[in-house]
Amino acid sequence: MKTEIISTLKCSEYGFLSHPEKPQRIKNSYEFLHSKGEFIFSDIEKLVSENDILLAHTKKLYEEVKTGKFYEPDTPAIENIYDYALLSINGAITALEHCLDYKKVTFSLMRPPGHHAKKDSLGGFCYFNNIAIAVKRFLKNNAKKKVSIIDIDCHHGNGTQDIFLGEQNVLFISLHQVPLYPGTGLESEKNCLNFPLPPGTEEEKYLNTLKIAIDKVKKFAPDLIGVSAGFDTYKLDPLTQLNLGKNTYYKIAELISSLNKPRFAVLEGGYSKDLPECIYNFLLGFSI
């Protein structure tokens, strides 16, 4: 099965000084993946509305991002950031909808990331929560369906947990380093299952932990799986201290694929020069 990559290089048009969430993350990854000739590339569709965003976020946060009237050192009020944030949301929604409508495995290769954006606040390089908005939009029209979100970013997906905590038709799974920003996810709560990992965690321990998480997903029996695909668990990532290799991402994706459910993924973190190869290996395993 060929994986479809949803992307546009418009999202690489903005940046902020020496900020680690830089345009080259997308540009380099897009060019590397395109050169492989193994994937279907599609542009994003303009799908999101204000009402969709308000399914996951408060009006207050929506207006702050739209007007640029906020201050957060790690998540700067860059000119036109609202428009770029909408692109990233649309990438996640397009990936979800193409996954189901065309029975494809899909990946949104977009920025900014989203999993730290909570109902009422932005942070951690995230303005709106892309995967949460996409899933909320889906569930609004499919109230009897169930979705599992598997977050493999090195940082806890505190925003996604904040948005979905207590929702019976969503199971949130997060494997993440502790201690590390944002300092949450130390234990599980209701439908949000957290698997904190110490600095220096290597492939064997990580995959064994993921297998436990996958068993929880099997019991939940979701109709759809969304992956917050962060690649800052890589051993050379400058912001984190886990110790996974490039090929580990194939094995991670292979385990998720073994659930044999419709699935899509969205890019979260990953700041090393090897990000394109890490994504490539993940996508090979994701399409099995």
C-alpha positions as CSV (number, residue, x, y, z in Angstrom):
1,M,0.0,0.0,0.0
2,K,1.4,3.4,-1.0
3,T,1.4,6.0,1.7
4,E,0.0,9.4,0.7
5,I,1.9,12.4,2.0
6,I,-0.1,15.6,2.5
7,S,2.1,18.7,2.4
8,T,2.7,22.1,1.0
9,L,6.0,24.0,1.0
10,K,4.0,27.1,1.9
11,C,4.4,26.0,5.5
12,S,8.2,26.5,5.2
13,E,7.9,30.1,4.3
14,Y,8.1,31.4,7.9
15,G,10.7,31.1,10.6
16,F,12.0,32.9,13.7
17,L,15.8,33.6,14.2
18,S,17.5,30.4,15.5
19,H,14.3,28.7,16.7
20,P,14.6,24.9,16.5
21,E,11.2,24.5,14.8
22,K,12.6,25.8,11.5
23,P,11.5,25.7,7.9
24,Q,14.2,23.3,6.8
25,R,12.4,20.5,8.8
26,I,9.7,20.4,6.1
27,K,11.7,21.5,3.1
28,N,14.5,18.9,3.6
29,S,12.0,16.1,4.5
30,Y,9.8,16.9,1.5
31,E,12.7,16.9,-0.9
32,F,14.1,13.7,0.5
33,L,10.8,11.8,0.5
34,H,9.9,13.0,-2.9
35,S,13.3,11.8,-4.3
36,K,12.4,8.2,-3.2
37,G,9.6,8.0,-5.6
38,E,7.7,5.7,-3.2
39,F,4.9,7.9,-2.0
40,I,1.9,9.7,-3.4
41,F,2.1,13.5,-2.7
42,S,-1.1,15.5,-2.4
43,D,-1.7,19.2,-1.6
44,I,-3.8,20.1,1.4
45,E,-7.5,20.8,1.1
46,K,-9.0,23.9,2.6
47,L,-11.4,22.3,5.0
48,V,-11.2,23.8,8.5
49,S,-13.6,26.4,9.8
50,E,-13.7,28.5,12.9
51,N,-16.3,26.2,14.3
52,D,-14.0,23.2,13.8
53,I,-11.2,24.9,15.8
54,L,-13.7,25.8,18.5
55,L,-14.4,22.1,19.0
56,A,-11.0,21.8,20.6
57,H,-10.1,25.3,21.7
58,T,-11.7,28.3,23.4
59,K,-12.8,31.4,21.6
60,K,-10.1,33.2,23.7
61,L,-7.3,31.2,22.3
62,Y,-8.7,31.4,18.8
63,E,-8.8,35.2,18.9
64,E,-5.3,35.4,20.4
65,V,-3.8,33.4,17.5
66,K,-5.9,35.1,14.8
67,T,-4.9,38.6,16.0
68,G,-1.3,37.7,17.1
69,K,-2.0,39.3,20.4
70,F,-0.2,36.8,22.7
71,Y,3.2,36.4,24.2
72,E,5.0,33.0,24.6
73,P,8.8,33.0,24.2
74,D,9.0,29.4,22.7
75,T,5.9,30.0,20.5
76,P,6.3,33.5,19.1
77,A,3.7,35.7,17.5
78,I,5.2,35.5,14.0
79,E,3.6,37.6,11.3
80,N,0.7,35.7,9.6
81,I,1.1,32.7,12.0
82,Y,-2.7,32.3,12.0
83,D,-2.6,31.5,8.3
84,Y,0.3,29.1,8.7
85,A,-1.5,27.4,11.6
86,L,-4.6,26.9,9.5
87,L,-2.5,25.2,6.8
88,S,-1.2,22.7,9.4
89,I,-4.7,22.0,10.7
90,N,-5.9,21.5,7.1
91,G,-3.1,19.0,6.6
92,A,-4.2,16.9,9.6
93,I,-7.9,17.0,8.5
94,T,-7.0,16.1,4.9
95,A,-4.8,13.2,6.1
96,L,-7.7,11.9,8.3
97,E,-10.3,12.3,5.5
98,H,-8.1,10.8,2.8
99,C,-7.3,7.9,5.1
100,L,-11.0,7.0,5.3
101,D,-12.4,8.2,2.0
102,Y,-9.7,6.6,-0.2
103,K,-8.6,3.8,2.2
104,K,-5.0,5.0,2.2
105,V,-2.4,5.3,4.9
106,T,-1.7,9.0,5.1
107,F,0.9,11.4,6.7
108,S,0.6,15.1,7.1
109,L,4.1,16.6,6.6
110,M,3.3,20.1,7.9
111,R,4.3,22.7,10.5
112,P,3.7,24.2,13.0
113,P,3.2,21.1,15.3
114,G,0.2,20.9,17.6
115,H,0.2,18.5,20.5
116,H,1.2,21.0,23.2
117,A,-1.7,23.3,22.4
118,K,-4.3,23.0,25.1
119,K,-8.0,24.1,25.1
120,D,-7.2,27.5,26.3
121,S,-3.4,28.0,25.8
122,L,-0.7,27.6,23.2
123,G,2.9,26.6,23.9
124,G,5.8,24.3,23.0
125,F,6.0,25.6,19.4
126,C,2.2,24.7,19.0
127,Y,-0.6,27.2,18.3
128,F,-3.6,25.0,17.6
129,N,-3.8,21.2,18.2
130,N,-3.9,19.9,14.7
131,I,-4.6,16.2,15.4
132,A,-7.2,17.1,18.1
133,I,-9.1,19.4,15.8
134,A,-9.1,16.7,13.0
135,V,-10.4,14.0,15.4
136,K,-13.0,16.3,17.0
137,R,-14.3,17.2,13.6
138,F,-14.5,13.6,12.6
139,L,-16.3,12.6,15.8
140,K,-18.8,15.4,15.5
141,N,-20.2,13.7,12.4
142,N,-19.5,10.1,13.6
143,A,-20.5,10.2,17.2
144,K,-20.6,6.4,17.6
145,K,-17.1,5.9,16.3
146,K,-14.0,5.4,18.5
147,V,-10.5,6.9,17.9
148,S,-7.2,6.1,19.4
149,I,-4.4,8.8,19.3
150,I,-0.9,7.4,19.8
151,D,1.6,10.1,20.6
152,I,5.3,9.0,20.0
153,D,6.8,12.4,20.4
154,C,9.6,12.6,23.0
155,H,7.5,15.3,24.9
156,H,4.2,14.5,26.5
157,G,1.2,15.5,24.5
158,N,-0.2,17.6,27.3
159,G,-2.4,19.6,24.9
160,T,-4.1,16.5,23.4
161,Q,-4.6,15.1,26.9
162,D,-6.2,18.3,28.1
163,I,-8.6,18.4,25.1
164,F,-9.7,14.7,25.3
165,L,-9.5,13.9,29.0
166,G,-12.6,12.0,30.1
167,E,-14.0,11.4,26.5
168,Q,-15.1,7.7,26.4
169,N,-14.8,7.4,22.6
170,V,-11.1,8.5,22.5
171,L,-8.1,6.7,23.9
172,F,-5.0,8.8,24.2
173,I,-1.6,7.0,24.4
174,S,1.6,8.9,25.0
175,L,5.2,7.5,25.3
176,H,7.5,10.3,26.4
177,Q,10.7,11.2,28.2
178,V,10.5,12.3,31.9
179,P,11.8,14.6,33.1
180,L,11.4,16.9,30.1
181,Y,9.1,19.8,29.0
182,P,6.2,20.2,29.7
183,G,6.6,18.2,32.9
184,T,3.3,16.4,32.7
185,G,2.3,12.8,31.8
186,L,3.8,11.3,34.9
187,E,0.9,8.9,35.3
188,S,-2.3,7.8,33.5
189,E,-5.6,9.4,34.1
190,K,-9.0,8.1,32.9
191,N,-8.8,7.6,29.1
192,C,-5.3,9.1,28.8
193,L,-2.6,6.4,29.3
194,N,0.9,7.7,29.9
195,F,4.1,5.8,29.6
196,P,7.0,7.9,31.0
197,L,10.5,6.9,30.0
198,P,13.8,7.9,31.6
199,P,16.6,9.7,29.7
200,G,18.8,7.2,27.8
201,T,16.0,4.8,27.0
202,E,17.0,2.6,24.1
203,E,15.2,0.7,21.4
204,E,14.4,-2.5,23.3
205,K,12.8,-0.8,26.3
206,Y,10.9,1.6,24.1
207,L,9.5,-1.1,21.9
208,N,8.5,-3.3,24.8
209,T,6.7,-0.3,26.3
210,L,5.0,0.4,23.0
211,K,3.8,-3.3,22.8
212,I,2.1,-2.8,26.2
213,A,0.4,0.3,24.9
214,I,-0.6,-1.4,21.6
215,D,-2.4,-4.1,23.7
216,K,-4.4,-1.3,25.4
217,V,-5.4,0.0,22.0
218,K,-6.5,-3.5,20.9
219,K,-8.8,-3.8,23.8
220,F,-10.2,-0.4,23.1
221,A,-10.9,-1.5,19.5
222,P,-10.9,1.9,17.8
223,D,-12.4,2.5,14.3
224,L,-9.5,4.9,13.5
225,I,-5.9,5.5,14.7
226,G,-4.2,8.9,14.6
227,V,-0.5,9.2,15.3
228,S,1.2,12.2,16.7
229,A,4.5,11.4,15.0
230,G,7.4,13.1,16.7
231,F,10.9,12.1,15.9
232,D,12.8,13.8,18.7
233,T,13.2,10.4,20.4
234,Y,16.1,10.0,18.0
235,K,19.5,9.7,19.7
236,L,21.0,12.8,18.0
237,D,18.1,15.1,18.6
238,P,19.4,18.3,20.1
239,L,16.5,18.9,22.5
240,T,16.0,15.5,24.1
241,Q,17.8,12.5,25.6
242,L,16.2,9.3,24.4
243,N,18.4,6.9,22.4
244,L,16.5,5.5,19.4
245,G,18.1,4.8,16.0
246,K,16.8,5.6,12.6
247,N,15.6,2.1,12.0
248,T,13.6,2.1,15.3
249,Y,10.9,4.2,13.6
250,Y,10.2,1.4,11.1
251,K,9.6,-1.0,14.0
252,I,7.4,1.6,15.8
253,A,5.3,2.0,12.8
254,E,5.2,-1.7,12.1
255,L,3.7,-2.3,15.6
256,I,1.1,0.4,15.0
257,S,0.3,-1.1,11.6
258,S,-0.2,-4.5,13.2
259,L,-3.5,-3.2,14.7
260,N,-4.8,-3.4,11.1
261,K,-7.0,-0.3,11.4
262,P,-7.4,2.8,9.2
263,R,-4.6,5.1,10.2
264,F,-3.1,8.5,9.6
265,A,-0.2,10.4,11.2
266,V,0.8,14.1,11.6
267,L,4.2,15.5,12.1
268,E,5.0,16.8,15.6
269,G,8.6,17.3,16.8
270,G,12.0,16.2,15.5
271,Y,14.9,18.6,15.2
272,S,18.0,16.7,14.0
273,K,19.5,16.8,10.5
274,D,18.4,13.1,10.2
275,L,14.7,13.9,10.4
276,P,14.0,13.0,6.7
277,E,15.5,9.5,7.2
278,C,13.6,9.0,10.4
279,I,10.3,9.9,8.7
280,Y,11.1,7.7,5.7
281,N,11.7,4.7,7.9
282,F,8.5,5.4,9.8
283,L,6.5,5.6,6.6
284,L,7.8,2.3,5.3
285,G,6.6,0.6,8.4
286,F,3.4,2.5,8.6
287,S,2.3,1.3,5.1
288,I,2.6,-2.5,5.9
